[in-house]
Amino acid sequence: MRGPAPVPTALREIRGNPSGRPYNAHEPTLPAVVAFHPPVHLAAQAREVWCELAPEMTNAGLLTVGDVPLFASFCACEAQVRRLGVMVEDLDLANDFSQAAGRVRRAHAAALDKVLLIGREFGLTPSSRTRIGVEPAGKLTAEDIRAMLRA
């Protein structure tokens, strides 16, 4: 595919359509996520990321049932960034510049690149949401999600 990736119609509607190009009238629409349980295959720390972000993503209308696998991958990558970030901090404090330490630092950088790449798809970076304006429907918090999971 040549050129930049097309912007989804939902984002074009939120950002506005200064070019005046017609919207895709046949673009499939998927229902919003209503069950907030994280996928069972996610590790504990990735589930925490899910519980932190899923309510906000749903409130903003950016999380549909078709987005769950990609969002789960984002949560897993973010959890990996957090784990490796702690390891990198420990290596820096110990002034460890061995080959093994270099592998940990490279793995952290690669995981961070994945988080940024996937996060842009959901408008989770400052630059990707500069032109997005969303009117939230109903506010759900991370505590609401945890309460629903306990029930």
ZIGIJO-V526827 format. One record per pair of residues at least 12 apart in sequence whose C-alpha atoms are under 10 Angstrom apart, sorted by the first residue. I is the first residue (numbers start at 1). J is the second residue. If there is no record, write none. Layout:
i=I j=J
i=I j=J
//
This chain:
i=7 j=121
i=8 j=23
i=8 j=24
i=8 j=27
i=8 j=121
i=9 j=22
i=9 j=23
i=9 j=24
i=9 j=25
i=9 j=27
i=9 j=28
i=9 j=29
i=10 j=23
i=10 j=27
i=10 j=29
i=10 j=61
i=10 j=62
i=11 j=62
i=11 j=122
i=11 j=123
i=11 j=129
i=11 j=131
i=11 j=132
i=11 j=133
i=11 j=134
i=12 j=131
i=12 j=132
i=13 j=132
i=13 j=133
i=13 j=134
i=14 j=131
i=14 j=132
i=14 j=133
i=14 j=134
i=14 j=135
i=15 j=129
i=15 j=130
i=15 j=131
i=15 j=132
i=15 j=133
i=15 j=134
i=16 j=131
i=16 j=132
i=16 j=133
i=29 j=64
i=29 j=66
i=30 j=63
i=30 j=64
i=30 j=65
i=30 j=66
i=30 j=67
i=31 j=61
i=31 j=63
i=31 j=64
i=31 j=65
i=31 j=66
i=32 j=58
i=32 j=59
i=32 j=61
i=32 j=62
i=32 j=63
i=32 j=64
i=32 j=65
i=32 j=66
i=32 j=67
i=33 j=54
i=33 j=55
i=33 j=57
i=33 j=58
i=33 j=61
i=33 j=62
i=33 j=63
i=33 j=64
i=33 j=65
i=33 j=66
i=33 j=67
i=33 j=68
i=34 j=55
i=34 j=58
i=34 j=63
i=34 j=64
i=34 j=65
i=35 j=65
i=35 j=145
i=35 j=148
i=35 j=149
i=36 j=50
i=36 j=51
i=36 j=54
i=36 j=55
i=36 j=58
i=36 j=144
i=36 j=145
i=36 j=146
i=36 j=148
i=36 j=149
i=37 j=50
i=37 j=51
i=37 j=54
i=37 j=145
i=37 j=146
i=37 j=148
i=37 j=149
i=38 j=50
i=38 j=51
i=38 j=54
i=38 j=68
i=38 j=71
i=38 j=72
i=38 j=75
i=38 j=145
i=38 j=149
i=39 j=68
i=39 j=69
i=39 j=72
i=41 j=72
i=41 j=76
i=42 j=72
i=42 j=73
i=42 j=75
i=42 j=76
i=42 j=79
i=43 j=75
i=43 j=76
i=43 j=79
i=44 j=76
i=44 j=79
i=45 j=75
i=45 j=76
i=45 j=78
i=45 j=79
i=45 j=80
i=45 j=82
i=45 j=83
i=46 j=72
i=46 j=73
i=46 j=74
i=46 j=75
i=46 j=76
i=46 j=77
i=46 j=78
i=46 j=79
i=46 j=80
i=46 j=82
i=47 j=72
i=47 j=75
i=47 j=76
i=47 j=79
i=48 j=75
i=48 j=76
i=48 j=79
i=48 j=142
i=48 j=146
i=49 j=72
i=49 j=74
i=49 j=75
i=49 j=76
i=49 j=77
i=49 j=78
i=49 j=79
i=49 j=142
i=50 j=71
i=50 j=72
i=50 j=74
i=50 j=75
i=50 j=76
i=50 j=78
i=50 j=79
i=50 j=142
i=50 j=145
i=51 j=75
i=51 j=141
i=51 j=142
i=51 j=143
i=51 j=144
i=51 j=145
i=51 j=146
i=51 j=149
i=52 j=75
i=52 j=141
i=52 j=142
i=52 j=143
i=52 j=145
i=52 j=146
i=53 j=71
i=53 j=75
i=53 j=124
i=53 j=141
i=53 j=142
i=54 j=68
i=54 j=71
i=54 j=72
i=54 j=75
i=54 j=140
i=54 j=141
i=54 j=142
i=54 j=145
i=55 j=138
i=55 j=139
i=55 j=140
i=55 j=141
i=55 j=142
i=55 j=143
i=55 j=144
i=55 j=145
i=56 j=136
i=56 j=138
i=56 j=139
i=56 j=140
i=56 j=141
i=56 j=142
i=57 j=71
i=57 j=122
i=57 j=123
i=57 j=124
i=57 j=136
i=57 j=140
i=58 j=136
i=58 j=137
i=58 j=138
i=58 j=139
i=58 j=140
i=59 j=134
i=59 j=135
i=59 j=136
i=59 j=137
i=59 j=138
i=59 j=139
i=59 j=140
i=59 j=141
i=60 j=133
i=60 j=134
i=60 j=135
i=60 j=136
i=60 j=137
i=60 j=138
i=60 j=139
i=61 j=134
i=61 j=135
i=61 j=136
i=61 j=137
i=62 j=121
i=62 j=122
i=62 j=123
i=62 j=134
i=63 j=122
i=67 j=121
i=67 j=122
i=70 j=118
i=70 j=119
i=70 j=121
i=70 j=122
i=71 j=118
i=71 j=119
i=71 j=121
i=71 j=122
i=73 j=114
i=73 j=115
i=73 j=118
i=74 j=111
i=74 j=114
i=74 j=115
i=74 j=116
i=74 j=117
i=74 j=118
i=74 j=119
i=74 j=122
i=75 j=115
i=75 j=118
i=75 j=119
i=76 j=111
i=76 j=115
i=77 j=108
i=77 j=110
i=77 j=111
i=77 j=112
i=77 j=113
i=77 j=114
i=77 j=115
i=77 j=116
i=77 j=118
i=78 j=111
i=78 j=112
i=78 j=114
i=78 j=115
i=78 j=116
i=78 j=119
i=79 j=111
i=79 j=115
i=80 j=107
i=80 j=108
i=80 j=111
i=80 j=112
i=80 j=115
i=81 j=107
i=81 j=108
i=81 j=109
i=81 j=110
i=81 j=111
i=81 j=112
i=81 j=113
i=81 j=114
i=81 j=115
i=82 j=108
i=82 j=111
i=82 j=112
i=83 j=108
i=84 j=104
i=84 j=105
i=84 j=106
i=84 j=107
i=84 j=108
i=84 j=109
i=84 j=111
i=84 j=112
i=85 j=104
i=85 j=105
i=85 j=107
i=85 j=108
i=85 j=109
i=85 j=111
i=85 j=112
i=86 j=108
i=87 j=101
i=87 j=104
i=87 j=105
i=87 j=108
i=88 j=101
i=88 j=102
i=88 j=104
i=88 j=105
i=88 j=106
i=88 j=107
i=88 j=108
i=89 j=105
i=91 j=104
i=91 j=105
i=92 j=105
//
